[in-house]
Amino acid sequence: MLRRTWNEVLLCDNESDLSDFIKDQQVCVYRKETFNTGTSITYKCSQYKKYPLCQFQLKAKESSDGYQVYSSEAHNHHTRAQTSRLPSPVRHNIVLMTDTGLTARQIQKAVTVFNPQLSNDIIKIRNVARIHRQKNRCSIKFIEDLQTWCSSRNHFPPTSLPHQ
């Protein structure tokens, strides 16, 4: 295992200067250690889960004249972690198709035609459509609300009339 090389970045006079610098660097607390000489706080990139190759870290060591800040590596946000979620444009299209009234099966067929690489993600496609429909129905609390919701979305002729 390679050891990190730490480069001195700056000297902060007080804790507020340190916290301002930490916020600018987009890092979060990784480890806090207390020694006889003072406290040492190690920070790592706040997006380390999204970008697993980012090895950026800061170390703040408390000294008699303030906080000495060291850095190791640099932010590396070129390679993003793989995710099992559908891409955003596809999810957006599914929401639009759901709003137009297409069924889950129709949405699934349309998405797989336009995105053949998603033919194995049928369950994900249906789940996005189902969740969006559930979000639209969350205001229904009583049977009267359900009846008004159904009547406002009723675009079909009554069943007593013959088809033309």
VODRENRO-385810 format. One record per residue: residue number from 1; residue in three letters; x, y, z of N, C-alpha, C in turn. Coordinates in steps of 0.1 Angstrom, whole numbers. Atoms other than C-alpha are relative to their C-alpha. Example, Ala and Ser with C-alpha at 12.3 -4.5 7.8 and 13.67 -1.06 7.14 Angstrom:
<pts>
<pt pos="1" code="ALA" n_X="9" n_Y="-12" n_Z="0" ca_X="123" ca_Y="-45" ca_Z="78" c_X="9" c_Y="12" c_Z="0"/>
<pt pos="2" code="SER" n_X="-9" n_Y="-11" n_Z="0" ca_X="137" ca_Y="-11" ca_Z="71" c_X="-8" c_Y="11" c_Z="8"/>
</pts>
This chain:
<pts>
<pt pos="1" code="MET" n_X="8" n_Y="-12" n_Z="0" ca_X="0" ca_Y="0" ca_Z="0" c_X="9" c_Y="12" c_Z="0"/>
<pt pos="2" code="LEU" n_X="-8" n_Y="-12" n_Z="1" ca_X="14" ca_Y="34" ca_Z="-10" c_X="-4" c_Y="10" c_Z="11"/>
<pt pos="3" code="ARG" n_X="3" n_Y="-10" n_Z="-10" ca_X="17" ca_Y="61" ca_Z="16" c_X="-4" c_Y="13" c_Z="-7"/>
<pt pos="4" code="ARG" n_X="4" n_Y="-13" n_Z="6" ca_X="1" ca_Y="94" ca_Z="9" c_X="11" c_Y="11" c_Z="2"/>
<pt pos="5" code="THR" n_X="-9" n_Y="-12" n_Z="-1" ca_X="22" ca_Y="125" ca_Z="2" c_X="-8" c_Y="12" c_Z="3"/>
<pt pos="6" code="TRP" n_X="8" n_Y="-11" n_Z="-4" ca_X="9" ca_Y="155" ca_Z="20" c_X="8" c_Y="13" c_Z="-3"/>
<pt pos="7" code="ASN" n_X="-6" n_Y="-13" n_Z="4" ca_X="16" ca_Y="190" ca_Z="7" c_X="-6" c_Y="11" c_Z="9"/>
<pt pos="8" code="GLU" n_X="5" n_Y="-11" n_Z="-9" ca_X="13" ca_Y="221" ca_Z="30" c_X="-7" c_Y="10" c_Z="-9"/>
<pt pos="9" code="VAL" n_X="8" n_Y="-9" n_Z="8" ca_X="-15" ca_Y="243" ca_Z="17" c_X="0" c_Y="14" c_Z="6"/>
<pt pos="10" code="LEU" n_X="1" n_Y="-13" n_Z="-6" ca_X="-20" ca_Y="271" ca_Z="42" c_X="-1" c_Y="-1" c_Z="15"/>
<pt pos="11" code="LEU" n_X="1" n_Y="-1" n_Z="-14" ca_X="-21" ca_Y="282" ca_Z="78" c_X="-12" c_Y="8" c_Z="4"/>
<pt pos="12" code="CYS" n_X="12" n_Y="-7" n_Z="-4" ca_X="-54" ca_Y="292" ca_Z="93" c_X="2" c_Y="5" c_Z="15"/>
<pt pos="13" code="ASP" n_X="-2" n_Y="-6" n_Z="-13" ca_X="-54" ca_Y="315" ca_Z="123" c_X="-11" c_Y="-5" c_Z="10"/>
<pt pos="14" code="ASN" n_X="11" n_Y="4" n_Z="-9" ca_X="-88" ca_Y="304" ca_Z="137" c_X="-8" c_Y="-11" c_Z="-6"/>
<pt pos="15" code="GLU" n_X="8" n_Y="11" n_Z="5" ca_X="-114" ca_Y="277" ca_Z="133" c_X="-10" c_Y="5" c_Z="-10"/>
<pt pos="16" code="SER" n_X="10" n_Y="-5" n_Z="10" ca_X="-138" ca_Y="299" ca_Z="113" c_X="7" c_Y="1" c_Z="-14"/>
<pt pos="17" code="ASP" n_X="-7" n_Y="0" n_Z="13" ca_X="-111" ca_Y="304" ca_Z="86" c_X="2" c_Y="-14" c_Z="-5"/>
<pt pos="18" code="LEU" n_X="-1" n_Y="14" n_Z="5" ca_X="-106" ca_Y="267" ca_Z="85" c_X="-13" c_Y="-5" c_Z="-5"/>
<pt pos="19" code="SER" n_X="13" n_Y="5" n_Z="5" ca_X="-143" ca_Y="260" ca_Z="81" c_X="-3" c_Y="6" c_Z="-13"/>
<pt pos="20" code="ASP" n_X="2" n_Y="-6" n_Z="13" ca_X="-145" ca_Y="285" ca_Z="53" c_X="8" c_Y="-7" c_Z="-11"/>
<pt pos="21" code="PHE" n_X="-9" n_Y="6" n_Z="10" ca_X="-116" ca_Y="269" ca_Z="35" c_X="-5" c_Y="-14" c_Z="-3"/>
<pt pos="22" code="ILE" n_X="5" n_Y="14" n_Z="1" ca_X="-131" ca_Y="234" ca_Z="41" c_X="-12" c_Y="0" c_Z="-9"/>
<pt pos="23" code="LYS" n_X="13" n_Y="-1" n_Z="9" ca_X="-165" ca_Y="245" ca_Z="25" c_X="4" c_Y="2" c_Z="-14"/>
<pt pos="24" code="ASP" n_X="-4" n_Y="-2" n_Z="13" ca_X="-147" ca_Y="258" ca_Z="-5" c_X="6" c_Y="-12" c_Z="-7"/>
<pt pos="25" code="GLN" n_X="-7" n_Y="11" n_Z="6" ca_X="-128" ca_Y="226" ca_Z="-11" c_X="-10" c_Y="-12" c_Z="-2"/>
<pt pos="26" code="GLN" n_X="11" n_Y="11" n_Z="2" ca_X="-161" ca_Y="204" ca_Z="-11" c_X="5" c_Y="-13" c_Z="6"/>
<pt pos="27" code="VAL" n_X="-4" n_Y="12" n_Z="-7" ca_X="-149" ca_Y="179" ca_Z="15" c_X="-9" c_Y="-2" c_Z="13"/>
<pt pos="28" code="CYS" n_X="8" n_Y="3" n_Z="-12" ca_X="-165" ca_Y="162" ca_Z="45" c_X="10" c_Y="-7" c_Z="10"/>
<pt pos="29" code="VAL" n_X="-8" n_Y="6" n_Z="-10" ca_X="-150" ca_Y="149" ca_Z="78" c_X="1" c_Y="-15" c_Z="-2"/>
<pt pos="30" code="TYR" n_X="-2" n_Y="14" n_Z="2" ca_X="-134" ca_Y="115" ca_Z="73" c_X="5" c_Y="-7" c_Z="13"/>
<pt pos="31" code="ARG" n_X="-6" n_Y="6" n_Z="-12" ca_X="-114" ca_Y="109" ca_Z="105" c_X="4" c_Y="12" c_Z="10"/>
<pt pos="32" code="LYS" n_X="-4" n_Y="-10" n_Z="-9" ca_X="-108" ca_Y="129" ca_Z="137" c_X="8" c_Y="-7" c_Z="11"/>
<pt pos="33" code="GLU" n_X="-9" n_Y="6" n_Z="-10" ca_X="-78" ca_Y="120" ca_Z="160" c_X="5" c_Y="11" c_Z="9"/>
<pt pos="34" code="THR" n_X="-5" n_Y="-9" n_Z="-10" ca_X="-67" ca_Y="135" ca_Z="192" c_X="13" c_Y="-5" c_Z="5"/>
<pt pos="35" code="PHE" n_X="-14" n_Y="4" n_Z="-5" ca_X="-30" ca_Y="135" ca_Z="202" c_X="3" c_Y="10" c_Z="12"/>
<pt pos="36" code="ASN" n_X="-4" n_Y="-9" n_Z="-11" ca_X="-11" ca_Y="151" ca_Z="231" c_X="3" c_Y="14" c_Z="-6"/>
<pt pos="37" code="THR" n_X="-3" n_Y="-13" n_Z="6" ca_X="0" ca_Y="179" ca_Z="207" c_X="-12" c_Y="8" c_Z="-5"/>
<pt pos="38" code="GLY" n_X="12" n_Y="-7" n_Z="5" ca_X="-35" ca_Y="187" ca_Z="195" c_X="-9" c_Y="-10" c_Z="-8"/>
<pt pos="39" code="THR" n_X="10" n_Y="8" n_Z="8" ca_X="-63" ca_Y="175" ca_Z="172" c_X="4" c_Y="0" c_Z="-15"/>
<pt pos="40" code="SER" n_X="-2" n_Y="1" n_Z="15" ca_X="-59" ca_Y="162" ca_Z="136" c_X="-13" c_Y="-5" c_Z="-6"/>
<pt pos="41" code="ILE" n_X="12" n_Y="3" n_Z="7" ca_X="-89" ca_Y="162" ca_Z="113" c_X="3" c_Y="-3" c_Z="-14"/>
<pt pos="42" code="THR" n_X="-2" n_Y="3" n_Z="14" ca_X="-88" ca_Y="144" ca_Z="80" c_X="-14" c_Y="1" c_Z="-7"/>
<pt pos="43" code="TYR" n_X="12" n_Y="-2" n_Z="8" ca_X="-113" ca_Y="154" ca_Z="53" c_X="2" c_Y="-8" c_Z="-13"/>
<pt pos="44" code="LYS" n_X="0" n_Y="5" n_Z="13" ca_X="-122" ca_Y="136" ca_Z="21" c_X="-10" c_Y="6" c_Z="-9"/>
<pt pos="45" code="CYS" n_X="10" n_Y="-6" n_Z="10" ca_X="-141" ca_Y="145" ca_Z="-11" c_X="-14" c_Y="-3" c_Z="4"/>
<pt pos="46" code="SER" n_X="14" n_Y="3" n_Z="-4" ca_X="-178" ca_Y="149" ca_Z="-3" c_X="-7" c_Y="-8" c_Z="-10"/>
<pt pos="47" code="GLN" n_X="7" n_Y="8" n_Z="10" ca_X="-187" ca_Y="131" ca_Z="-35" c_X="8" c_Y="-13" c_Z="-3"/>
<pt pos="48" code="TYR" n_X="-8" n_Y="13" n_Z="2" ca_X="-165" ca_Y="100" ca_Z="-29" c_X="-9" c_Y="-12" c_Z="-4"/>
<pt pos="49" code="LYS" n_X="9" n_Y="11" n_Z="4" ca_X="-195" ca_Y="77" ca_Z="-34" c_X="-3" c_Y="1" c_Z="-15"/>
<pt pos="50" code="LYS" n_X="4" n_Y="-2" n_Z="14" ca_X="-204" ca_Y="92" ca_Z="-68" c_X="12" c_Y="-2" c_Z="-9"/>
<pt pos="51" code="TYR" n_X="-13" n_Y="1" n_Z="7" ca_X="-167" ca_Y="93" ca_Z="-79" c_X="10" c_Y="-8" c_Z="8"/>
<pt pos="52" code="PRO" n_X="-9" n_Y="8" n_Z="-9" ca_X="-149" ca_Y="64" ca_Z="-63" c_X="15" c_Y="1" c_Z="-3"/>
<pt pos="53" code="LEU" n_X="-14" n_Y="-2" n_Z="2" ca_X="-116" ca_Y="72" ca_Z="-80" c_X="6" c_Y="13" c_Z="5"/>
<pt pos="54" code="CYS" n_X="-5" n_Y="-12" n_Z="-6" ca_X="-114" ca_Y="106" ca_Z="-63" c_X="6" c_Y="-3" c_Z="13"/>
<pt pos="55" code="GLN" n_X="-8" n_Y="3" n_Z="-13" ca_X="-87" ca_Y="103" ca_Z="-36" c_X="4" c_Y="13" c_Z="7"/>
<pt pos="56" code="PHE" n_X="-4" n_Y="-13" n_Z="-6" ca_X="-86" ca_Y="140" ca_Z="-26" c_X="-3" c_Y="0" c_Z="15"/>
<pt pos="57" code="GLN" n_X="1" n_Y="-1" n_Z="-14" ca_X="-80" ca_Y="145" ca_Z="11" c_X="7" c_Y="13" c_Z="5"/>
<pt pos="58" code="LEU" n_X="-7" n_Y="-11" n_Z="-7" ca_X="-72" ca_Y="174" ca_Z="34" c_X="2" c_Y="-4" c_Z="14"/>
<pt pos="59" code="LYS" n_X="-3" n_Y="3" n_Z="-14" ca_X="-57" ca_Y="172" ca_Z="68" c_X="3" c_Y="13" c_Z="7"/>
<pt pos="60" code="ALA" n_X="-2" n_Y="-12" n_Z="-8" ca_X="-59" ca_Y="200" ca_Z="94" c_X="5" c_Y="-4" c_Z="13"/>
<pt pos="61" code="LYS" n_X="-7" n_Y="3" n_Z="-12" ca_X="-35" ca_Y="198" ca_Z="123" c_X="0" c_Y="12" c_Z="9"/>
<pt pos="62" code="GLU" n_X="1" n_Y="-12" n_Z="-9" ca_X="-41" ca_Y="220" ca_Z="153" c_X="14" c_Y="2" c_Z="6"/>
<pt pos="63" code="SER" n_X="-13" n_Y="-4" n_Z="-5" ca_X="-9" ca_Y="238" ca_Z="164" c_X="-2" c_Y="12" c_Z="9"/>
<pt pos="64" code="SER" n_X="0" n_Y="-11" n_Z="-10" ca_X="0" ca_Y="266" ca_Z="188" c_X="-4" c_Y="13" c_Z="-7"/>
<pt pos="65" code="ASP" n_X="3" n_Y="-13" n_Z="7" ca_X="-4" ca_Y="293" ca_Z="161" c_X="-12" c_Y="-2" c_Z="-10"/>
<pt pos="66" code="GLY" n_X="12" n_Y="1" n_Z="8" ca_X="-36" ca_Y="280" ca_Z="145" c_X="-1" c_Y="-14" c_Z="-6"/>
<pt pos="67" code="TYR" n_X="1" n_Y="13" n_Z="6" ca_X="-44" ca_Y="252" ca_Z="121" c_X="8" c_Y="-1" c_Z="-13"/>
<pt pos="68" code="GLN" n_X="-9" n_Y="3" n_Z="11" ca_X="-19" ca_Y="238" ca_Z="96" c_X="-8" c_Y="-9" c_Z="-9"/>
<pt pos="69" code="VAL" n_X="8" n_Y="8" n_Z="9" ca_X="-37" ca_Y="225" ca_Z="65" c_X="9" c_Y="-6" c_Z="-11"/>
<pt pos="70" code="TYR" n_X="-8" n_Y="8" n_Z="10" ca_X="-22" ca_Y="198" ca_Z="42" c_X="-10" c_Y="-6" c_Z="-10"/>
<pt pos="71" code="SER" n_X="9" n_Y="7" n_Z="10" ca_X="-36" ca_Y="183" ca_Z="10" c_X="7" c_Y="-12" c_Z="-6"/>
<pt pos="72" code="SER" n_X="-6" n_Y="12" n_Z="6" ca_X="-31" ca_Y="150" ca_Z="-7" c_X="-9" c_Y="-3" c_Z="-12"/>
<pt pos="73" code="GLU" n_X="7" n_Y="3" n_Z="12" ca_X="-40" ca_Y="141" ca_Z="-43" c_X="-8" c_Y="13" c_Z="-5"/>
<pt pos="74" code="ALA" n_X="9" n_Y="-10" n_Z="6" ca_X="-65" ca_Y="162" ca_Z="-64" c_X="-13" c_Y="-6" c_Z="-3"/>
<pt pos="75" code="HIS" n_X="14" n_Y="5" n_Z="4" ca_X="-102" ca_Y="159" ca_Z="-72" c_X="1" c_Y="-7" c_Z="-13"/>
<pt pos="76" code="ASN" n_X="0" n_Y="8" n_Z="13" ca_X="-107" ca_Y="133" ca_Z="-99" c_X="-15" c_Y="-4" c_Z="-2"/>
<pt pos="77" code="HIS" n_X="14" n_Y="3" n_Z="3" ca_X="-143" ca_Y="135" ca_Z="-111" c_X="-3" c_Y="-3" c_Z="-14"/>
<pt pos="78" code="HIS" n_X="1" n_Y="4" n_Z="14" ca_X="-137" ca_Y="121" ca_Z="-145" c_X="-9" c_Y="-13" c_Z="-2"/>
<pt pos="79" code="THR" n_X="7" n_Y="13" n_Z="1" ca_X="-151" ca_Y="86" ca_Z="-139" c_X="-10" c_Y="-2" c_Z="11"/>
<pt pos="80" code="ARG" n_X="11" n_Y="1" n_Z="-10" ca_X="-185" ca_Y="82" ca_Z="-123" c_X="-2" c_Y="-14" c_Z="3"/>
<pt pos="81" code="ALA" n_X="3" n_Y="14" n_Z="-4" ca_X="-195" ca_Y="51" ca_Z="-104" c_X="-12" c_Y="-5" c_Z="-8"/>
<pt pos="82" code="GLN" n_X="12" n_Y="6" n_Z="7" ca_X="-219" ca_Y="27" ca_Z="-121" c_X="-12" c_Y="0" c_Z="9"/>
<pt pos="83" code="THR" n_X="13" n_Y="-1" n_Z="-8" ca_X="-255" ca_Y="30" ca_Z="-110" c_X="-10" c_Y="-9" c_Z="-7"/>
<pt pos="84" code="SER" n_X="10" n_Y="9" n_Z="6" ca_X="-284" ca_Y="7" ca_Z="-115" c_X="-13" c_Y="8" c_Z="-4"/>
<pt pos="85" code="ARG" n_X="11" n_Y="-8" n_Z="3" ca_X="-308" ca_Y="36" ca_Z="-120" c_X="-1" c_Y="3" c_Z="-15"/>
<pt pos="86" code="LEU" n_X="1" n_Y="-3" n_Z="15" ca_X="-322" ca_Y="44" ca_Z="-155" c_X="5" c_Y="14" c_Z="-2"/>
<pt pos="87" code="PRO" n_X="-5" n_Y="-14" n_Z="3" ca_X="-307" ca_Y="75" ca_Z="-172" c_X="-11" c_Y="10" c_Z="1"/>
<pt pos="88" code="SER" n_X="10" n_Y="-11" n_Z="-2" ca_X="-324" ca_Y="108" ca_Z="-165" c_X="-8" c_Y="3" c_Z="-12"/>
<pt pos="89" code="PRO" n_X="9" n_Y="-2" n_Z="11" ca_X="-336" ca_Y="114" ca_Z="-200" c_X="-10" c_Y="-11" c_Z="-2"/>
<pt pos="90" code="VAL" n_X="9" n_Y="11" n_Z="1" ca_X="-352" ca_Y="80" ca_Z="-201" c_X="-11" c_Y="1" c_Z="11"/>
<pt pos="91" code="ARG" n_X="10" n_Y="-2" n_Z="-11" ca_X="-369" ca_Y="86" ca_Z="-167" c_X="-10" c_Y="11" c_Z="-3"/>
<pt pos="92" code="HIS" n_X="8" n_Y="-12" n_Z="3" ca_X="-381" ca_Y="120" ca_Z="-179" c_X="-11" c_Y="-4" c_Z="-11"/>
<pt pos="93" code="ASN" n_X="9" n_Y="4" n_Z="11" ca_X="-396" ca_Y="104" ca_Z="-211" c_X="-11" c_Y="-9" c_Z="6"/>
<pt pos="94" code="ILE" n_X="10" n_Y="8" n_Z="-6" ca_X="-414" ca_Y="78" ca_Z="-190" c_X="-10" c_Y="8" c_Z="8"/>
<pt pos="95" code="VAL" n_X="9" n_Y="-9" n_Z="-7" ca_X="-429" ca_Y="105" ca_Z="-168" c_X="-10" c_Y="7" c_Z="-10"/>
<pt pos="96" code="LEU" n_X="9" n_Y="-6" n_Z="10" ca_X="-442" ca_Y="123" ca_Z="-199" c_X="-10" c_Y="-10" c_Z="-6"/>
<pt pos="97" code="MET" n_X="10" n_Y="10" n_Z="5" ca_X="-457" ca_Y="91" ca_Z="-213" c_X="-10" c_Y="-4" c_Z="10"/>
<pt pos="98" code="THR" n_X="9" n_Y="3" n_Z="-10" ca_X="-473" ca_Y="84" ca_Z="-180" c_X="-11" c_Y="11" c_Z="1"/>
<pt pos="99" code="ASP" n_X="10" n_Y="-12" n_Z="-1" ca_X="-489" ca_Y="119" ca_Z="-179" c_X="-9" c_Y="0" c_Z="-12"/>
<pt pos="100" code="THR" n_X="9" n_Y="0" n_Z="12" ca_X="-503" ca_Y="113" ca_Z="-214" c_X="-10" c_Y="-11" c_Z="1"/>
<pt pos="101" code="GLY" n_X="10" n_Y="11" n_Z="-2" ca_X="-522" ca_Y="82" ca_Z="-201" c_X="4" c_Y="-13" c_Z="-6"/>
<pt pos="102" code="LEU" n_X="-4" n_Y="13" n_Z="5" ca_X="-502" ca_Y="54" ca_Z="-216" c_X="1" c_Y="-10" c_Z="11"/>
<pt pos="103" code="THR" n_X="-1" n_Y="10" n_Z="-10" ca_X="-503" ca_Y="21" ca_Z="-198" c_X="15" c_Y="-4" c_Z="2"/>
<pt pos="104" code="ALA" n_X="-13" n_Y="5" n_Z="-3" ca_X="-472" ca_Y="5" ca_Z="-182" c_X="6" c_Y="-8" c_Z="-12"/>
<pt pos="105" code="ARG" n_X="-4" n_Y="9" n_Z="11" ca_X="-470" ca_Y="-21" ca_Z="-210" c_X="3" c_Y="9" c_Z="-13"/>
<pt pos="106" code="GLN" n_X="-3" n_Y="-8" n_Z="11" ca_X="-472" ca_Y="6" ca_Z="-237" c_X="12" c_Y="8" c_Z="2"/>
<pt pos="107" code="ILE" n_X="-13" n_Y="-8" n_Z="-3" ca_X="-445" ca_Y="27" ca_Z="-220" c_X="12" c_Y="-9" c_Z="-2"/>
<pt pos="108" code="GLN" n_X="-11" n_Y="10" n_Z="0" ca_X="-423" ca_Y="-4" ca_Z="-217" c_X="3" c_Y="-2" c_Z="-15"/>
<pt pos="109" code="LYS" n_X="-3" n_Y="3" n_Z="15" ca_X="-427" ca_Y="-12" ca_Z="-255" c_X="6" c_Y="13" c_Z="-6"/>
<pt pos="110" code="ALA" n_X="-5" n_Y="-13" n_Z="6" ca_X="-421" ca_Y="25" ca_Z="-265" c_X="15" c_Y="2" c_Z="4"/>
<pt pos="111" code="VAL" n_X="-14" n_Y="-3" n_Z="-5" ca_X="-389" ca_Y="28" ca_Z="-243" c_X="9" c_Y="-10" c_Z="-6"/>
<pt pos="112" code="THR" n_X="-10" n_Y="10" n_Z="5" ca_X="-374" ca_Y="-5" ca_Z="-255" c_X="1" c_Y="2" c_Z="-15"/>
<pt pos="113" code="VAL" n_X="-2" n_Y="-3" n_Z="15" ca_X="-380" ca_Y="6" ca_Z="-292" c_X="10" c_Y="11" c_Z="-2"/>
<pt pos="114" code="PHE" n_X="-9" n_Y="-12" n_Z="1" ca_X="-362" ca_Y="39" ca_Z="-287" c_X="13" c_Y="-3" c_Z="6"/>
<pt pos="115" code="ASN" n_X="-12" n_Y="3" n_Z="-8" ca_X="-336" ca_Y="25" ca_Z="-263" c_X="2" c_Y="-16" c_Z="1"/>
<pt pos="116" code="PRO" n_X="-1" n_Y="15" n_Z="0" ca_X="-329" ca_Y="-12" ca_Z="-273" c_X="9" c_Y="-5" c_Z="11"/>
<pt pos="117" code="GLN" n_X="-9" n_Y="5" n_Z="-10" ca_X="-301" ca_Y="-14" ca_Z="-247" c_X="-7" c_Y="-1" c_Z="14"/>
<pt pos="118" code="LEU" n_X="7" n_Y="1" n_Z="-12" ca_X="-327" ca_Y="-11" ca_Z="-220" c_X="-11" c_Y="-11" c_Z="0"/>
<pt pos="119" code="SER" n_X="9" n_Y="11" n_Z="1" ca_X="-346" ca_Y="-42" ca_Z="-230" c_X="0" c_Y="-9" c_Z="12"/>
<pt pos="120" code="ASN" n_X="-1" n_Y="8" n_Z="-12" ca_X="-334" ca_Y="-60" ca_Z="-199" c_X="-5" c_Y="7" c_Z="13"/>
<pt pos="121" code="ASP" n_X="4" n_Y="-8" n_Z="-11" ca_X="-346" ca_Y="-32" ca_Z="-176" c_X="-15" c_Y="2" c_Z="0"/>
<pt pos="122" code="ILE" n_X="14" n_Y="-1" n_Z="1" ca_X="-383" ca_Y="-39" ca_Z="-180" c_X="-6" c_Y="4" c_Z="14"/>
<pt pos="123" code="ILE" n_X="5" n_Y="-2" n_Z="-14" ca_X="-390" ca_Y="-39" ca_Z="-142" c_X="3" c_Y="15" c_Z="4"/>
<pt pos="124" code="LYS" n_X="-3" n_Y="-14" n_Z="-3" ca_X="-372" ca_Y="-5" ca_Z="-138" c_X="-9" c_Y="9" c_Z="-7"/>
<pt pos="125" code="ILE" n_X="9" n_Y="-8" n_Z="8" ca_X="-393" ca_Y="10" ca_Z="-166" c_X="-14" c_Y="1" c_Z="6"/>
<pt pos="126" code="ARG" n_X="13" n_Y="1" n_Z="-6" ca_X="-425" ca_Y="-2" ca_Z="-150" c_X="-1" c_Y="7" c_Z="13"/>
<pt pos="127" code="ASN" n_X="0" n_Y="-6" n_Z="-13" ca_X="-415" ca_Y="9" ca_Z="-116" c_X="0" c_Y="16" c_Z="0"/>
<pt pos="128" code="VAL" n_X="0" n_Y="-15" n_Z="1" ca_X="-407" ca_Y="45" ca_Z="-127" c_X="-15" c_Y="5" c_Z="-3"/>
<pt pos="129" code="ALA" n_X="14" n_Y="-4" n_Z="3" ca_X="-442" ca_Y="47" ca_Z="-143" c_X="-9" c_Y="-2" c_Z="12"/>
<pt pos="130" code="ARG" n_X="9" n_Y="3" n_Z="-12" ca_X="-459" ca_Y="31" ca_Z="-112" c_X="2" c_Y="11" c_Z="11"/>
<pt pos="131" code="ILE" n_X="-3" n_Y="-10" n_Z="-11" ca_X="-441" ca_Y="55" ca_Z="-88" c_X="-6" c_Y="14" c_Z="-4"/>
<pt pos="132" code="HIS" n_X="5" n_Y="-13" n_Z="5" ca_X="-450" ca_Y="85" ca_Z="-109" c_X="-16" c_Y="1" c_Z="2"/>
<pt pos="133" code="ARG" n_X="15" n_Y="0" n_Z="-2" ca_X="-487" ca_Y="75" ca_Z="-109" c_X="-4" c_Y="1" c_Z="14"/>
<pt pos="134" code="GLN" n_X="3" n_Y="-1" n_Z="-15" ca_X="-486" ca_Y="70" ca_Z="-71" c_X="2" c_Y="14" c_Z="5"/>
<pt pos="135" code="LYS" n_X="-2" n_Y="-14" n_Z="-4" ca_X="-472" ca_Y="105" ca_Z="-67" c_X="-12" c_Y="9" c_Z="-3"/>
<pt pos="136" code="ASN" n_X="12" n_Y="-8" n_Z="4" ca_X="-502" ca_Y="119" ca_Z="-86" c_X="-12" c_Y="-3" c_Z="8"/>
<pt pos="137" code="ARG" n_X="12" n_Y="4" n_Z="-8" ca_X="-527" ca_Y="100" ca_Z="-64" c_X="1" c_Y="3" c_Z="15"/>
<pt pos="138" code="CYS" n_X="-2" n_Y="-1" n_Z="-14" ca_X="-513" ca_Y="110" ca_Z="-31" c_X="-10" c_Y="9" c_Z="7"/>
<pt pos="139" code="SER" n_X="9" n_Y="-10" n_Z="-6" ca_X="-539" ca_Y="137" ca_Z="-25" c_X="-14" c_Y="-7" c_Z="3"/>
<pt pos="140" code="ILE" n_X="12" n_Y="7" n_Z="-3" ca_X="-567" ca_Y="111" ca_Z="-23" c_X="0" c_Y="-6" c_Z="14"/>
<pt pos="141" code="LYS" n_X="1" n_Y="5" n_Z="-14" ca_X="-577" ca_Y="105" ca_Z="13" c_X="-14" c_Y="-5" c_Z="3"/>
<pt pos="142" code="PHE" n_X="14" n_Y="5" n_Z="-2" ca_X="-615" ca_Y="100" ca_Z="12" c_X="-6" c_Y="-5" c_Z="-12"/>
<pt pos="143" code="ILE" n_X="7" n_Y="6" n_Z="12" ca_X="-639" ca_Y="82" ca_Z="-11" c_X="-5" c_Y="12" c_Z="-9"/>
<pt pos="144" code="GLU" n_X="4" n_Y="-11" n_Z="9" ca_X="-652" ca_Y="116" ca_Z="-23" c_X="11" c_Y="5" c_Z="-8"/>
<pt pos="145" code="ASP" n_X="-12" n_Y="-4" n_Z="8" ca_X="-617" ca_Y="126" ca_Z="-33" c_X="3" c_Y="-10" c_Z="-11"/>
<pt pos="146" code="LEU" n_X="-2" n_Y="10" n_Z="10" ca_X="-614" ca_Y="93" ca_Z="-52" c_X="-10" c_Y="2" c_Z="-11"/>
<pt pos="147" code="GLN" n_X="10" n_Y="-2" n_Z="10" ca_X="-647" ca_Y="99" ca_Z="-70" c_X="3" c_Y="13" c_Z="-8"/>
<pt pos="148" code="THR" n_X="-2" n_Y="-12" n_Z="8" ca_X="-638" ca_Y="135" ca_Z="-80" c_X="13" c_Y="-2" c_Z="-9"/>
<pt pos="149" code="TRP" n_X="-12" n_Y="3" n_Z="8" ca_X="-603" ca_Y="123" ca_Z="-91" c_X="-4" c_Y="-9" c_Z="-12"/>
<pt pos="150" code="CYS" n_X="4" n_Y="8" n_Z="12" ca_X="-619" ca_Y="96" ca_Z="-113" c_X="-9" c_Y="7" c_Z="-10"/>
<pt pos="151" code="SER" n_X="8" n_Y="-7" n_Z="10" ca_X="-645" ca_Y="119" ca_Z="-128" c_X="8" c_Y="10" c_Z="-7"/>
<pt pos="152" code="SER" n_X="-8" n_Y="-10" n_Z="7" ca_X="-619" ca_Y="145" ca_Z="-136" c_X="9" c_Y="-6" c_Z="-11"/>
<pt pos="153" code="ARG" n_X="-9" n_Y="7" n_Z="10" ca_X="-599" ca_Y="119" ca_Z="-155" c_X="-8" c_Y="-9" c_Z="-9"/>
<pt pos="154" code="ASN" n_X="9" n_Y="8" n_Z="8" ca_X="-629" ca_Y="102" ca_Z="-171" c_X="-1" c_Y="5" c_Z="-14"/>
<pt pos="155" code="HIS" n_X="1" n_Y="-5" n_Z="14" ca_X="-624" ca_Y="106" ca_Z="-209" c_X="-8" c_Y="-10" c_Z="-8"/>
<pt pos="156" code="PHE" n_X="7" n_Y="10" n_Z="8" ca_X="-645" ca_Y="76" ca_Z="-219" c_X="-15" c_Y="2" c_Z="1"/>
<pt pos="157" code="PRO" n_X="15" n_Y="-1" n_Z="-1" ca_X="-682" ca_Y="76" ca_Z="-228" c_X="-6" c_Y="-10" c_Z="9"/>
<pt pos="158" code="PRO" n_X="6" n_Y="9" n_Z="-9" ca_X="-706" ca_Y="59" ca_Z="-204" c_X="-2" c_Y="-14" c_Z="-7"/>
<pt pos="159" code="THR" n_X="1" n_Y="14" n_Z="6" ca_X="-709" ca_Y="21" ca_Z="-209" c_X="-14" c_Y="-2" c_Z="-5"/>
<pt pos="160" code="SER" n_X="14" n_Y="2" n_Z="5" ca_X="-747" ca_Y="24" ca_Z="-215" c_X="-1" c_Y="4" c_Z="-14"/>
<pt pos="161" code="LEU" n_X="1" n_Y="-5" n_Z="14" ca_X="-741" ca_Y="42" ca_Z="-248" c_X="7" c_Y="-10" c_Z="-10"/>
<pt pos="162" code="PRO" n_X="-6" n_Y="9" n_Z="10" ca_X="-734" ca_Y="20" ca_Z="-279" c_X="12" c_Y="7" c_Z="-6"/>
<pt pos="163" code="HIS" n_X="-11" n_Y="-6" n_Z="6" ca_X="-701" ca_Y="25" ca_Z="-296" c_X="-3" c_Y="4" c_Z="-14"/>
<pt pos="164" code="GLN" n_X="3" n_Y="-5" n_Z="13" ca_X="-701" ca_Y="45" ca_Z="-328" c_X="11" c_Y="-2" c_Z="-9"/>
</pts>
